[in-house]
């Protein structure tokens, strides 16, 4: 029973990571930062926003690889880790906002990360 449960959870994990890779990963312009965006449905375009809590995902991928899951997950973890660092480093305060918008259009904004501040 334990092996069946572990195998089932591993299968679900791998399917979830594959879905993220194929449906939610995007790249910014001009520095090609990797981000995990969002969609309302698979038919909708990828929204080039990333919540700061998505920065836990690289750790999940690295732990999965450490426990025998695909080595390719570590490459995505590194790319996302670089992006998460930039989310903090790109602000004057070095604090990441809750959510950031990524520039994905060549010829537009020259910054990869565009932060909109809301003053309350």
Biopython code that builds the backbone (N, CA, C, O; Angstrom):
import numpy as np
from Bio.PDB.StructureBuilder import StructureBuilder

atoms = [
    (1, "UNK", "N", (0.821, -1.201, 0.000)),
    (1, "UNK", "CA", (0.000, 0.000, 0.000)),
    (1, "UNK", "C", (0.863, 1.263, 0.000)),
    (1, "UNK", "O", (0.555, 2.224, -0.705)),
    (2, "UNK", "N", (1.946, 1.265, 0.791)),
    (2, "UNK", "CA", (2.807, 2.443, 0.859)),
    (2, "UNK", "C", (3.434, 2.725, -0.493)),
    (2, "UNK", "O", (3.470, 3.873, -0.936)),
    (3, "UNK", "N", (3.926, 1.687, -1.151)),
    (3, "UNK", "CA", (4.552, 1.870, -2.466)),
    (3, "UNK", "C", (3.539, 2.396, -3.481)),
    (3, "UNK", "O", (3.864, 3.264, -4.291)),
    (4, "UNK", "N", (2.332, 1.881, -3.439)),
    (4, "UNK", "CA", (1.285, 2.326, -4.357)),
    (4, "UNK", "C", (0.992, 3.804, -4.133)),
    (4, "UNK", "O", (0.855, 4.559, -5.095)),
    (5, "UNK", "N", (0.895, 4.227, -2.871)),
    (5, "UNK", "CA", (0.619, 5.636, -2.561)),
    (5, "UNK", "C", (1.764, 6.533, -3.007)),
    (5, "UNK", "O", (1.543, 7.579, -3.618)),
    (6, "UNK", "N", (3.001, 6.114, -2.695)),
    (6, "UNK", "CA", (4.168, 6.905, -3.087)),
    (6, "UNK", "C", (4.242, 7.007, -4.599)),
    (6, "UNK", "O", (4.500, 8.085, -5.135)),
    (7, "UNK", "N", (4.022, 5.918, -5.283)),
    (7, "UNK", "CA", (4.053, 5.936, -6.751)),
    (7, "UNK", "C", (2.971, 6.844, -7.319)),
    (7, "UNK", "O", (3.198, 7.551, -8.301)),
    (8, "UNK", "N", (1.813, 6.825, -6.710)),
    (8, "UNK", "CA", (0.720, 7.680, -7.163)),
    (8, "UNK", "C", (1.074, 9.157, -6.970)),
    (8, "UNK", "O", (0.860, 9.972, -7.868)),
    (9, "UNK", "N", (1.621, 9.501, -5.787)),
    (9, "UNK", "CA", (2.001, 10.891, -5.531)),
    (9, "UNK", "C", (3.130, 11.333, -6.455)),
    (9, "UNK", "O", (3.149, 12.475, -6.916)),
    (10, "UNK", "N", (4.062, 10.437, -6.724)),
    (10, "UNK", "CA", (5.146, 10.765, -7.642)),
    (10, "UNK", "C", (4.595, 11.019, -9.042)),
    (10, "UNK", "O", (5.027, 11.951, -9.720)),
    (11, "UNK", "N", (3.658, 10.206, -9.470)),
    (11, "UNK", "CA", (3.034, 10.400, -10.784)),
    (11, "UNK", "C", (2.317, 11.751, -10.840)),
    (11, "UNK", "O", (2.440, 12.476, -11.827)),
    (12, "UNK", "N", (1.577, 12.091, -9.794)),
    (12, "UNK", "CA", (0.872, 13.381, -9.747)),
    (12, "UNK", "C", (1.862, 14.544, -9.779)),
    (12, "UNK", "O", (1.648, 15.531, -10.483)),
    (13, "UNK", "N", (2.933, 14.423, -9.021)),
    (13, "UNK", "CA", (3.970, 15.455, -8.993)),
    (13, "UNK", "C", (4.548, 15.662, -10.392)),
    (13, "UNK", "O", (4.646, 16.792, -10.870)),
    (14, "UNK", "N", (4.931, 14.560, -11.046)),
    (14, "UNK", "CA", (5.521, 14.660, -12.376)),
    (14, "UNK", "C", (4.542, 15.258, -13.382)),
    (14, "UNK", "O", (4.938, 16.053, -14.234)),
    (15, "UNK", "N", (3.271, 14.883, -13.289)),
    (15, "UNK", "CA", (2.258, 15.458, -14.188)),
    (15, "UNK", "C", (2.086, 16.956, -13.926)),
    (15, "UNK", "O", (1.928, 17.737, -14.864)),
    (16, "UNK", "N", (2.116, 17.352, -12.657)),
    (16, "UNK", "CA", (1.968, 18.769, -12.312)),
    (16, "UNK", "C", (3.151, 19.580, -12.833)),
    (16, "UNK", "O", (2.961, 20.655, -13.400)),
    (17, "UNK", "N", (4.364, 19.077, -12.646)),
    (17, "UNK", "CA", (5.551, 19.789, -13.129)),
    (17, "UNK", "C", (5.533, 19.877, -14.647)),
    (17, "UNK", "O", (5.874, 20.918, -15.207)),
    (18, "UNK", "N", (5.142, 18.802, -15.319)),
    (18, "UNK", "CA", (5.041, 18.827, -16.781)),
    (18, "UNK", "C", (4.028, 19.873, -17.237)),
    (18, "UNK", "O", (4.269, 20.587, -18.210)),
    (19, "UNK", "N", (2.907, 19.967, -16.547)),
    (19, "UNK", "CA", (1.889, 20.965, -16.899)),
    (19, "UNK", "C", (2.422, 22.377, -16.698)),
    (19, "UNK", "O", (2.181, 23.255, -17.526)),
    (20, "UNK", "N", (3.141, 22.601, -15.609)),
    (20, "UNK", "CA", (3.734, 23.926, -15.377)),
    (20, "UNK", "C", (4.714, 24.248, -16.494)),
    (20, "UNK", "O", (4.679, 25.340, -17.060)),
    (21, "UNK", "N", (5.593, 23.292, -16.813)),
    (21, "UNK", "CA", (6.589, 23.525, -17.862)),
    (21, "UNK", "C", (5.956, 23.805, -19.217)),
    (21, "UNK", "O", (6.409, 24.689, -19.945)),
    (22, "UNK", "N", (4.927, 23.070, -19.554)),
    (22, "UNK", "CA", (4.345, 23.207, -20.897)),
    (22, "UNK", "C", (3.320, 24.331, -20.997)),
    (22, "UNK", "O", (3.118, 24.872, -22.084)),
    (23, "UNK", "N", (2.666, 24.697, -19.893)),
    (23, "UNK", "CA", (1.566, 25.658, -19.966)),
    (23, "UNK", "C", (1.821, 26.994, -19.268)),
    (23, "UNK", "O", (1.189, 27.992, -19.613)),
    (24, "UNK", "N", (2.736, 27.033, -18.293)),
    (24, "UNK", "CA", (2.842, 28.233, -17.458)),
    (24, "UNK", "C", (4.207, 28.910, -17.467)),
    (24, "UNK", "O", (4.337, 30.014, -16.938)),
    (25, "UNK", "N", (5.211, 28.296, -18.039)),
    (25, "UNK", "CA", (6.542, 28.902, -18.045)),
    (25, "UNK", "C", (6.663, 29.855, -19.226)),
    (25, "UNK", "O", (6.326, 29.514, -20.359)),
    (26, "UNK", "N", (7.153, 31.058, -18.936)),
    (26, "UNK", "CA", (7.385, 32.058, -19.973)),
    (26, "UNK", "C", (8.749, 32.685, -19.771)),
    (26, "UNK", "O", (9.440, 32.394, -18.794)),
    (27, "UNK", "N", (9.134, 33.551, -20.703)),
    (27, "UNK", "CA", (10.439, 34.211, -20.647)),
    (27, "UNK", "C", (10.277, 35.700, -20.919)),
    (27, "UNK", "O", (9.476, 36.114, -21.756)),
    (28, "UNK", "N", (11.048, 36.484, -20.200)),
    (28, "UNK", "CA", (10.964, 37.938, -20.327)),
    (28, "UNK", "C", (11.920, 38.438, -21.403)),
    (28, "UNK", "O", (12.765, 37.710, -21.922)),
    (29, "UNK", "N", (11.742, 39.705, -21.706)),
    (29, "UNK", "CA", (12.616, 40.396, -22.653)),
    (29, "UNK", "C", (13.151, 41.635, -21.952)),
    (29, "UNK", "O", (12.366, 42.303, -21.281)),
    (30, "UNK", "N", (14.382, 41.980, -22.053)),
    (30, "UNK", "CA", (15.429, 41.466, -22.927)),
    (30, "UNK", "C", (16.340, 40.412, -22.291)),
    (30, "UNK", "O", (17.137, 39.799, -23.001)),
    (31, "UNK", "N", (16.249, 40.180, -20.978)),
    (31, "UNK", "CA", (17.220, 39.304, -20.297)),
    (31, "UNK", "C", (16.831, 37.837, -20.245)),
    (31, "UNK", "O", (17.575, 37.026, -19.692)),
    (32, "UNK", "N", (15.689, 37.477, -20.805)),
    (32, "UNK", "CA", (15.264, 36.080, -20.871)),
    (32, "UNK", "C", (15.102, 35.447, -19.482)),
    (32, "UNK", "O", (15.498, 34.302, -19.260)),
    (33, "UNK", "N", (14.512, 36.213, -18.553)),
    (33, "UNK", "CA", (14.222, 35.651, -17.236)),
    (33, "UNK", "C", (13.068, 34.668, -17.371)),
    (33, "UNK", "O", (12.110, 34.924, -18.100)),
    (34, "UNK", "N", (13.157, 33.563, -16.679)),
    (34, "UNK", "CA", (12.114, 32.537, -16.706)),
    (34, "UNK", "C", (11.118, 32.825, -15.595)),
    (34, "UNK", "O", (11.515, 33.085, -14.460)),
    (35, "UNK", "N", (9.831, 32.781, -15.906)),
    (35, "UNK", "CA", (8.816, 33.015, -14.886)),
    (35, "UNK", "C", (7.697, 31.991, -15.007)),
    (35, "UNK", "O", (7.507, 31.371, -16.053)),
    (36, "UNK", "N", (6.959, 31.829, -13.908)),
    (36, "UNK", "CA", (5.771, 30.975, -13.889)),
    (36, "UNK", "C", (4.577, 31.917, -13.923)),
    (36, "UNK", "O", (4.254, 32.560, -12.924)),
    (37, "UNK", "N", (3.930, 31.995, -15.070)),
    (37, "UNK", "CA", (2.780, 32.871, -15.243)),
    (37, "UNK", "C", (1.493, 32.178, -14.840)),
    (37, "UNK", "O", (1.499, 31.225, -14.061)),
    (38, "UNK", "N", (0.398, 32.669, -15.377)),
    (38, "UNK", "CA", (-0.895, 32.055, -15.065)),
    (38, "UNK", "C", (-1.803, 32.118, -16.289)),
    (38, "UNK", "O", (-1.616, 32.926, -17.198)),
    (39, "UNK", "N", (-2.781, 31.239, -16.271)),
    (39, "UNK", "CA", (-3.813, 31.178, -17.316)),
    (39, "UNK", "C", (-5.127, 30.826, -16.636)),
    (39, "UNK", "O", (-5.146, 30.124, -15.625)),
    (40, "UNK", "N", (-6.211, 31.314, -17.191)),
    (40, "UNK", "CA", (-7.519, 30.902, -16.687)),
    (40, "UNK", "C", (-7.904, 29.541, -17.242)),
    (40, "UNK", "O", (-8.583, 28.757, -16.579)),
    (41, "UNK", "N", (-7.462, 29.267, -18.468)),
    (41, "UNK", "CA", (-7.690, 27.965, -19.083)),
    (41, "UNK", "C", (-6.552, 27.729, -20.081)),
    (41, "UNK", "O", (-5.873, 28.679, -20.472)),
    (42, "UNK", "N", (-6.335, 26.488, -20.494)),
    (42, "UNK", "CA", (-5.247, 26.221, -21.455)),
    (42, "UNK", "C", (-5.381, 26.989, -22.771)),
    (42, "UNK", "O", (-4.385, 27.226, -23.455)),
    (43, "UNK", "N", (-6.605, 27.378, -23.127)),
    (43, "UNK", "CA", (-6.809, 28.105, -24.378)),
    (43, "UNK", "C", (-6.464, 29.590, -24.253)),
    (43, "UNK", "O", (-6.253, 30.260, -25.263)),
    (44, "UNK", "N", (-6.405, 30.107, -23.029)),
    (44, "UNK", "CA", (-6.114, 31.526, -22.815)),
    (44, "UNK", "C", (-4.617, 31.802, -22.957)),
    (44, "UNK", "O", (-3.791, 30.913, -22.746)),
    (45, "UNK", "N", (-4.276, 33.043, -23.315)),
    (45, "UNK", "CA", (-2.849, 33.385, -23.403)),
    (45, "UNK", "C", (-2.209, 33.407, -22.009)),
    (45, "UNK", "O", (-2.885, 33.623, -21.003)),
    (46, "UNK", "N", (-0.923, 33.183, -21.975)),
    (46, "UNK", "CA", (-0.177, 33.216, -20.720)),
    (46, "UNK", "C", (-0.117, 34.650, -20.201)),
    (46, "UNK", "O", (0.277, 35.562, -20.928)),
    (47, "UNK", "N", (-0.504, 34.846, -18.951)),
    (47, "UNK", "CA", (-0.379, 36.152, -18.308)),
    (47, "UNK", "C", (1.025, 36.233, -17.720)),
    (47, "UNK", "O", (1.423, 35.377, -16.930)),
    (48, "UNK", "N", (1.763, 37.251, -18.104)),
    (48, "UNK", "CA", (3.171, 37.376, -17.725)),
    (48, "UNK", "C", (3.320, 38.027, -16.353)),
    (48, "UNK", "O", (4.026, 39.023, -16.199)),
    (49, "UNK", "N", (2.654, 37.458, -15.375)),
    (49, "UNK", "CA", (2.786, 37.923, -14.001)),
    (49, "UNK", "C", (3.236, 36.747, -13.143)),
    (49, "UNK", "O", (2.920, 35.594, -13.436)),
    (50, "UNK", "N", (3.971, 37.048, -12.090)),
    (50, "UNK", "CA", (4.401, 35.995, -11.176)),
    (50, "UNK", "C", (4.266, 36.501, -9.755)),
    (50, "UNK", "O", (4.721, 37.596, -9.422)),
    (51, "UNK", "N", (3.641, 35.699, -8.930)),
    (51, "UNK", "CA", (3.492, 36.018, -7.516)),
    (51, "UNK", "C", (4.787, 35.664, -6.796)),
    (51, "UNK", "O", (5.495, 34.743, -7.206)),
    (52, "UNK", "N", (5.100, 36.388, -5.727)),
    (52, "UNK", "CA", (6.353, 36.098, -5.025)),
    (52, "UNK", "C", (6.343, 34.705, -4.389)),
    (52, "UNK", "O", (7.408, 34.122, -4.184)),
    (53, "UNK", "N", (5.175, 34.163, -4.075)),
    (53, "UNK", "CA", (5.115, 32.819, -3.493)),
    (53, "UNK", "C", (5.544, 31.736, -4.482)),
    (53, "UNK", "O", (5.872, 30.622, -4.076)),
    (54, "UNK", "N", (5.543, 32.055, -5.773)),
    (54, "UNK", "CA", (6.036, 31.099, -6.767)),
    (54, "UNK", "C", (7.537, 30.861, -6.597)),
    (54, "UNK", "O", (8.091, 29.926, -7.175)),
    (55, "UNK", "N", (8.186, 31.703, -5.811)),
    (55, "UNK", "CA", (9.623, 31.523, -5.572)),
    (55, "UNK", "C", (9.922, 30.331, -4.664)),
    (55, "UNK", "O", (11.090, 30.003, -4.455)),
    (56, "UNK", "N", (8.895, 29.679, -4.122)),
    (56, "UNK", "CA", (9.107, 28.425, -3.409)),
    (56, "UNK", "C", (9.248, 27.257, -4.391)),
    (56, "UNK", "O", (9.811, 26.220, -4.042)),
    (57, "UNK", "N", (8.745, 27.421, -5.603)),
    (57, "UNK", "CA", (8.748, 26.340, -6.586)),
    (57, "UNK", "C", (10.153, 25.844, -6.944)),
    (57, "UNK", "O", (10.334, 24.634, -7.086)),
    (58, "UNK", "N", (11.168, 26.726, -7.098)),
    (58, "UNK", "CA", (12.506, 26.204, -7.379)),
    (58, "UNK", "C", (13.003, 25.239, -6.300)),
    (58, "UNK", "O", (13.667, 24.251, -6.612)),
    (59, "UNK", "N", (12.687, 25.520, -5.044)),
    (59, "UNK", "CA", (13.076, 24.619, -3.964)),
    (59, "UNK", "C", (12.371, 23.278, -4.064)),
    (59, "UNK", "O", (12.970, 22.233, -3.808)),
    (60, "UNK", "N", (11.101, 23.307, -4.434)),
    (60, "UNK", "CA", (10.344, 22.065, -4.618)),
    (60, "UNK", "C", (10.980, 21.233, -5.730)),
    (60, "UNK", "O", (11.140, 20.021, -5.593)),
    (61, "UNK", "N", (11.339, 21.890, -6.828)),
    (61, "UNK", "CA", (11.968, 21.184, -7.947)),
    (61, "UNK", "C", (13.321, 20.601, -7.549)),
    (61, "UNK", "O", (13.636, 19.463, -7.898)),
    (62, "UNK", "N", (14.115, 21.374, -6.825)),
    (62, "UNK", "CA", (15.439, 20.894, -6.400)),
    (62, "UNK", "C", (15.304, 19.710, -5.446)),
    (62, "UNK", "O", (16.059, 18.744, -5.551)),
    (63, "UNK", "N", (14.358, 19.775, -4.523)),
    (63, "UNK", "CA", (14.142, 18.646, -3.613)),
    (63, "UNK", "C", (13.679, 17.405, -4.367)),
    (63, "UNK", "O", (14.101, 16.291, -4.058)),
    (64, "UNK", "N", (12.818, 17.599, -5.347)),
    (64, "UNK", "CA", (12.364, 16.465, -6.150)),
    (64, "UNK", "C", (13.523, 15.804, -6.873)),
    (64, "UNK", "O", (13.629, 14.578, -6.893)),
    (65, "UNK", "N", (14.387, 16.607, -7.463)),
    (65, "UNK", "CA", (15.548, 16.068, -8.166)),
    (65, "UNK", "C", (16.468, 15.344, -7.178)),
    (65, "UNK", "O", (17.016, 14.289, -7.498)),
    (66, "UNK", "N", (16.634, 15.905, -5.992)),
    (66, "UNK", "CA", (17.480, 15.295, -4.965)),
    (66, "UNK", "C", (16.955, 13.913, -4.555)),
    (66, "UNK", "O", (17.724, 13.049, -4.132)),
    (67, "UNK", "N", (15.648, 13.717, -4.684)),
    (67, "UNK", "CA", (15.030, 12.439, -4.314)),
    (67, "UNK", "C", (14.755, 11.547, -5.522)),
    (67, "UNK", "O", (13.852, 10.711, -5.491)),
    (68, "UNK", "N", (15.539, 11.729, -6.583)),
    (68, "UNK", "CA", (15.503, 10.795, -7.697)),
    (68, "UNK", "C", (14.583, 11.165, -8.848)),
    (68, "UNK", "O", (14.416, 10.376, -9.778)),
    (69, "UNK", "N", (13.994, 12.329, -8.807)),
    (69, "UNK", "CA", (13.138, 12.741, -9.920)),
    (69, "UNK", "C", (14.002, 13.391, -10.997)),
    (69, "UNK", "O", (15.190, 13.619, -10.766)),
    (70, "UNK", "N", (13.443, 13.695, -12.162)),
    (70, "UNK", "CA", (14.257, 14.092, -13.320)),
    (70, "UNK", "C", (15.255, 15.228, -13.070)),
    (70, "UNK", "O", (14.926, 16.241, -12.452)),
    (71, "UNK", "N", (16.466, 15.034, -13.559)),
    (71, "UNK", "CA", (17.562, 16.005, -13.460)),
    (71, "UNK", "C", (17.198, 17.321, -14.151)),
    (71, "UNK", "O", (17.664, 18.385, -13.743)),
    (72, "UNK", "N", (16.368, 17.252, -15.194)),
    (72, "UNK", "CA", (15.985, 18.456, -15.943)),
    (72, "UNK", "C", (15.255, 19.465, -15.054)),
    (72, "UNK", "O", (15.258, 20.663, -15.340)),
    (73, "UNK", "N", (14.639, 18.990, -13.993)),
    (73, "UNK", "CA", (13.915, 19.896, -13.097)),
    (73, "UNK", "C", (14.867, 20.886, -12.425)),
    (73, "UNK", "O", (14.468, 21.999, -12.082)),
    (74, "UNK", "N", (16.129, 20.481, -12.236)),
    (74, "UNK", "CA", (17.098, 21.361, -11.598)),
    (74, "UNK", "C", (17.414, 22.563, -12.489)),
    (74, "UNK", "O", (17.635, 23.663, -11.982)),
    (75, "UNK", "N", (17.438, 22.371, -13.788)),
    (75, "UNK", "CA", (17.689, 23.490, -14.706)),
    (75, "UNK", "C", (16.584, 24.534, -14.572)),
    (75, "UNK", "O", (16.870, 25.729, -14.506)),
    (76, "UNK", "N", (15.325, 24.095, -14.531)),
    (76, "UNK", "CA", (14.213, 25.029, -14.353)),
    (76, "UNK", "C", (14.299, 25.694, -12.985)),
    (76, "UNK", "O", (14.019, 26.886, -12.860)),
    (77, "UNK", "N", (14.684, 24.939, -11.958)),
    (77, "UNK", "CA", (14.832, 25.506, -10.609)),
    (77, "UNK", "C", (15.869, 26.622, -10.610)),
    (77, "UNK", "O", (15.649, 27.672, -10.005)),
    (78, "UNK", "N", (16.975, 26.409, -11.270)),
    (78, "UNK", "CA", (18.031, 27.445, -11.336)),
    (78, "UNK", "C", (17.533, 28.691, -12.067)),
    (78, "UNK", "O", (17.770, 29.812, -11.619)),
    (79, "UNK", "N", (16.846, 28.494, -13.185)),
    (79, "UNK", "CA", (16.337, 29.636, -13.953)),
    (79, "UNK", "C", (15.332, 30.440, -13.129)),
    (79, "UNK", "O", (15.386, 31.670, -13.103)),
    (80, "UNK", "N", (14.419, 29.744, -12.459)),
    (80, "UNK", "CA", (13.436, 30.428, -11.638)),
    (80, "UNK", "C", (14.082, 31.093, -10.431)),
    (80, "UNK", "O", (13.656, 32.170, -10.014)),
    (81, "UNK", "N", (15.102, 30.463, -9.869)),
    (81, "UNK", "CA", (15.828, 31.074, -8.756)),
    (81, "UNK", "C", (16.476, 32.382, -9.165)),
    (81, "UNK", "O", (16.471, 33.346, -8.400)),
    (82, "UNK", "N", (17.034, 32.423, -10.366)),
    (82, "UNK", "CA", (17.626, 33.667, -10.904)),
    (82, "UNK", "C", (16.561, 34.751, -11.023)),
    (82, "UNK", "O", (16.800, 35.909, -10.677)),
    (83, "UNK", "N", (15.386, 34.368, -11.513)),
    (83, "UNK", "CA", (14.292, 35.322, -11.651)),
    (83, "UNK", "C", (13.848, 35.829, -10.279)),
    (83, "UNK", "O", (13.632, 37.028, -10.098)),
    (84, "UNK", "N", (13.711, 34.924, -9.320)),
    (84, "UNK", "CA", (13.282, 35.331, -7.984)),
    (84, "UNK", "C", (14.282, 36.300, -7.368)),
    (84, "UNK", "O", (13.891, 37.275, -6.726)),
    (85, "UNK", "N", (15.562, 36.038, -7.559)),
    (85, "UNK", "CA", (16.576, 36.969, -7.070)),
    (85, "UNK", "C", (16.369, 38.343, -7.706)),
    (85, "UNK", "O", (16.424, 39.364, -7.021)),
    (86, "UNK", "N", (16.134, 38.365, -9.007)),
    (86, "UNK", "CA", (15.946, 39.639, -9.704)),
    (86, "UNK", "C", (14.686, 40.371, -9.245)),
    (86, "UNK", "O", (14.638, 41.601, -9.270)),
    (87, "UNK", "N", (13.668, 39.621, -8.825)),
    (87, "UNK", "CA", (12.449, 40.259, -8.317)),
    (87, "UNK", "C", (12.765, 41.098, -7.080)),
    (87, "UNK", "O", (12.156, 42.148, -6.875)),
    (88, "UNK", "N", (13.703, 40.652, -6.263)),
    (88, "UNK", "CA", (14.121, 41.395, -5.082)),
    (88, "UNK", "C", (15.149, 42.463, -5.447)),
    (88, "UNK", "O", (15.040, 43.608, -5.007)),
    (89, "UNK", "N", (16.137, 42.094, -6.241)),
    (89, "UNK", "CA", (17.250, 42.986, -6.555)),
    (89, "UNK", "C", (16.839, 44.172, -7.417)),
    (89, "UNK", "O", (17.534, 45.187, -7.429)),
    (90, "UNK", "N", (15.732, 44.067, -8.133)),
    (90, "UNK", "CA", (15.338, 45.133, -9.052)),
    (90, "UNK", "C", (14.605, 46.289, -8.361)),
    (90, "UNK", "O", (14.266, 47.277, -9.012)),
    (91, "UNK", "N", (14.361, 46.177, -7.065)),
    (91, "UNK", "CA", (13.683, 47.270, -6.356)),
    (91, "UNK", "C", (14.690, 48.029, -5.490)),
    (91, "UNK", "O", (15.706, 47.472, -5.076)),
    (92, "UNK", "N", (14.403, 49.287, -5.225)),
    (92, "UNK", "CA", (15.296, 50.095, -4.381)),
    (92, "UNK", "C", (15.376, 49.546, -2.963)),
    (92, "UNK", "O", (16.428, 49.625, -2.328)),
    (93, "UNK", "N", (14.290, 48.998, -2.465)),
    (93, "UNK", "CA", (14.250, 48.511, -1.089)),
    (93, "UNK", "C", (14.786, 47.088, -0.956)),
    (93, "UNK", "O", (15.029, 46.621, 0.157)),
    (94, "UNK", "N", (14.974, 46.393, -2.080)),
    (94, "UNK", "CA", (15.384, 44.993, -2.120)),
    (94, "UNK", "C", (14.324, 44.076, -1.510)),
    (94, "UNK", "O", (14.627, 42.972, -1.059)),
    (95, "UNK", "N", (13.095, 44.545, -1.505)),
    (95, "UNK", "CA", (11.955, 43.742, -1.084)),
    (95, "UNK", "C", (11.108, 43.463, -2.310)),
    (95, "UNK", "O", (10.761, 44.383, -3.051)),
    (96, "UNK", "N", (10.776, 42.217, -2.525)),
    (96, "UNK", "CA", (9.968, 41.878, -3.690)),
    (96, "UNK", "C", (8.518, 42.267, -3.457)),
    (96, "UNK", "O", (7.998, 42.093, -2.355)),
    (97, "UNK", "N", (7.868, 42.785, -4.471)),
    (97, "UNK", "CA", (6.429, 43.026, -4.350)),
    (97, "UNK", "C", (5.663, 41.701, -4.358)),
    (97, "UNK", "O", (6.216, 40.655, -4.697)),
    (98, "UNK", "N", (4.414, 41.759, -3.988)),
    (98, "UNK", "CA", (3.544, 40.574, -3.984)),
    (98, "UNK", "C", (3.494, 39.924, -5.359)),
    (98, "UNK", "O", (3.492, 38.698, -5.475)),
    (99, "UNK", "N", (3.454, 40.739, -6.388)),
    (99, "UNK", "CA", (3.315, 40.256, -7.757)),
    (99, "UNK", "C", (4.080, 41.192, -8.684)),
    (99, "UNK", "O", (4.123, 42.402, -8.458)),
    (100, "UNK", "N", (4.678, 40.632, -9.719)),
    (100, "UNK", "CA", (5.362, 41.452, -10.718)),
    (100, "UNK", "C", (4.855, 41.095, -12.107)),
    (100, "UNK", "O", (4.361, 39.993, -12.346)),
    (101, "UNK", "N", (4.987, 42.034, -12.995)),
    (101, "UNK", "CA", (4.623, 41.874, -14.404)),
    (101, "UNK", "C", (5.924, 41.783, -15.184)),
    (101, "UNK", "O", (6.853, 42.551, -14.932)),
    (102, "UNK", "N", (6.002, 40.850, -16.130)),
    (102, "UNK", "CA", (7.204, 40.698, -16.944)),
    (102, "UNK", "C", (6.976, 41.264, -18.327)),
    (102, "UNK", "O", (5.906, 41.098, -18.913)),
    (103, "UNK", "N", (7.988, 41.932, -18.840)),
    (103, "UNK", "CA", (7.980, 42.433, -20.197)),
    (103, "UNK", "C", (8.288, 41.253, -21.123)),
    (103, "UNK", "O", (9.344, 40.634, -20.998)),
    (104, "UNK", "N", (7.395, 40.942, -22.030)),
    (104, "UNK", "CA", (7.619, 39.830, -22.963)),
    (104, "UNK", "C", (7.655, 40.290, -24.414)),
    (104, "UNK", "O", (7.746, 39.469, -25.327)),
    (105, "UNK", "N", (7.584, 41.608, -24.629)),
    (105, "UNK", "CA", (7.528, 42.125, -25.998)),
    (105, "UNK", "C", (8.800, 42.878, -26.356)),
    (105, "UNK", "O", (9.117, 43.889, -25.729)),
    (106, "UNK", "N", (9.530, 42.398, -27.354)),
    (106, "UNK", "CA", (10.690, 43.170, -27.822)),
    (106, "UNK", "C", (10.235, 44.540, -28.313)),
    (106, "UNK", "O", (9.171, 44.678, -28.917)),
    (107, "UNK", "N", (11.049, 45.536, -28.045)),
    (107, "UNK", "CA", (10.715, 46.877, -28.507)),
    (107, "UNK", "C", (9.860, 47.662, -27.540)),
    (107, "UNK", "O", (9.626, 48.851, -27.755)),
    (108, "UNK", "N", (9.392, 47.035, -26.490)),
    (108, "UNK", "CA", (8.591, 47.742, -25.494)),
    (108, "UNK", "C", (9.470, 48.297, -24.395)),
    (108, "UNK", "O", (10.507, 48.906, -24.656)),
    (109, "UNK", "N", (9.048, 48.083, -23.179)),
    (109, "UNK", "CA", (9.800, 48.521, -22.010)),
    (109, "UNK", "C", (11.166, 47.845, -22.009)),
    (109, "UNK", "O", (11.276, 46.670, -22.359)),
    (110, "UNK", "N", (12.198, 48.571, -21.623)),
    (110, "UNK", "CA", (13.558, 48.015, -21.615)),
    (110, "UNK", "C", (13.848, 47.209, -20.351)),
    (110, "UNK", "O", (14.914, 46.604, -20.235)),
    (111, "UNK", "N", (12.903, 47.195, -19.399)),
    (111, "UNK", "CA", (13.082, 46.428, -18.172)),
    (111, "UNK", "C", (12.386, 45.087, -18.305)),
    (111, "UNK", "O", (11.319, 44.987, -18.912)),
    (112, "UNK", "N", (12.995, 44.055, -17.734)),
    (112, "UNK", "CA", (12.358, 42.737, -17.725)),
    (112, "UNK", "C", (11.188, 42.712, -16.744)),
    (112, "UNK", "O", (10.120, 42.182, -17.052)),
    (113, "UNK", "N", (11.398, 43.286, -15.570)),
    (113, "UNK", "CA", (10.412, 43.259, -14.497)),
    (113, "UNK", "C", (9.814, 44.633, -14.338)),
    (113, "UNK", "O", (10.532, 45.613, -14.139)),
    (114, "UNK", "N", (8.492, 44.709, -14.425)),
    (114, "UNK", "CA", (7.782, 45.973, -14.262)),
    (114, "UNK", "C", (6.935, 45.838, -13.000)),
    (114, "UNK", "O", (6.084, 44.956, -12.885)),
    (115, "UNK", "N", (7.198, 46.743, -12.059)),
    (115, "UNK", "CA", (6.493, 46.699, -10.781)),
    (115, "UNK", "C", (5.526, 47.866, -10.726)),
    (115, "UNK", "O", (5.906, 49.012, -10.963)),
    (116, "UNK", "N", (4.275, 47.567, -10.412)),
    (116, "UNK", "CA", (3.263, 48.608, -10.202)),
    (116, "UNK", "C", (3.021, 48.701, -8.706)),
    (116, "UNK", "O", (2.637, 47.719, -8.070)),
    (117, "UNK", "N", (3.242, 49.867, -8.151)),
    (117, "UNK", "CA", (3.026, 50.059, -6.714)),
    (117, "UNK", "C", (1.658, 50.633, -6.468)),
    (117, "UNK", "O", (1.202, 51.524, -7.185)),
    (118, "UNK", "N", (1.010, 50.120, -5.456)),
    (118, "UNK", "CA", (-0.286, 50.637, -5.039)),
    (118, "UNK", "C", (-0.090, 51.243, -3.663)),
    (118, "UNK", "O", (0.321, 50.553, -2.731)),
    (119, "UNK", "N", (-0.381, 52.526, -3.530)),
    (119, "UNK", "CA", (-0.236, 53.214, -2.256)),
    (119, "UNK", "C", (-1.597, 53.184, -1.566)),
    (119, "UNK", "O", (-2.610, 53.621, -2.113)),
    (120, "UNK", "N", (-1.583, 52.657, -0.356)),
    (120, "UNK", "CA", (-2.832, 52.537, 0.403)),
    (120, "UNK", "C", (-2.829, 53.515, 1.543)),
    (120, "UNK", "O", (-3.793, 53.575, 2.307)),
]
sb = StructureBuilder()
sb.init_structure("model")
sb.init_model(0)
sb.init_chain("A")
sb.init_seg("    ")
for serial, (resi, resn, name, xyz) in enumerate(atoms, 1):
    if name == "N":
        sb.init_residue(resn, " ", resi, " ")
    sb.init_atom(name, np.array(xyz, "f"), 0.0, 1.0, " ", f" {name:<3s}", serial, name[0])
structure = sb.get_structure()
